[in-house]
């Protein structure tokens, strides 16, 4: 269902994890994990869950490469080690079979790529957008790829992407000004930007918190499907 770009990034070590289907997680100890992902929990929608950790974190939690750990057992180990998880994101991707059709589709005339020439319109957009929405969406004009939807001469919706380092995954955020919501602008913008990213060889990646019903609905309306959930270790100032 999903492209090899997605599966090879998220599941390269899955063969090292003991297959489980009873709610337990297979354990993978990986010394190459970056600091901000030194402990991560991946639970695919279709497949066994995996907890990956650096050797030092694995020792602190009593995890053994190739073993398994239950969710309650992991939670107790985290508490003993004075560690916590950030809070799971849902991961959404475009089904591979729909890539070609999306790339070939024509975007609406009011949706286009943004450039530095749109700085004035983008600044006005930022001034009107609620601060909390700006923080959550993380849409920036200087990101790798930026698209917007206009209503007359106003930028009503903006979305941006940036590639994850050393991957072909492009993480995206999108924000529609409150007075323009309910018109399908975010869906149109996400699809147009995703088509362009695909044409450049990148896989659009959409993440949102599990309790964000509106964001999940947007992902699905844009044709994205849930790959699973992903959580990482919280940094001290997040606890």
Number of C-alpha atoms within 10 A of each C-alpha: 12 16 14 12 15 19 12 11 12 15 14 9 15 20 11 16 21 18 19 15 10 9 14 21 25 28 26 26 25 16 13 11 15 11 10 11 16 20 24 21 21 24 20 18 14 9 13 19 27 28 27 28 28 20 20 13 18 20 12 15 20 13 23 16 18 15 16 22 19 13 13 11 11 18 16 14 17 18 11 11 13 11 20 18 17 15 13 20 19 23 24 22 24 27 15 14 11 13 16 12 10 19 18 11 11 10 16 12 8 15 23 18 17 20 15 10 8 13 13 11 16 21 13 13 19 18 10 12 18 13 10 9 16 17 9 12 17 16 22 19 19 14 15 12 21 24 25 29 26 18 12 8 9 13 23 25 28 30 27 28 28 19 19 11 8 6 12 19 23 22 16 23 21 26 25 25 17 13 10 15 13 9 10 14 23 27 18 22 30 31 25 25 25 28 23 19 21 19 15 10 12 18 25 26 22 25 20 20 16 14 11 11 11 9 17 22 12 16 24 15 16 19 16 21 20 20 23 18 21 22 19 21 21 17 13 9 5 9 11
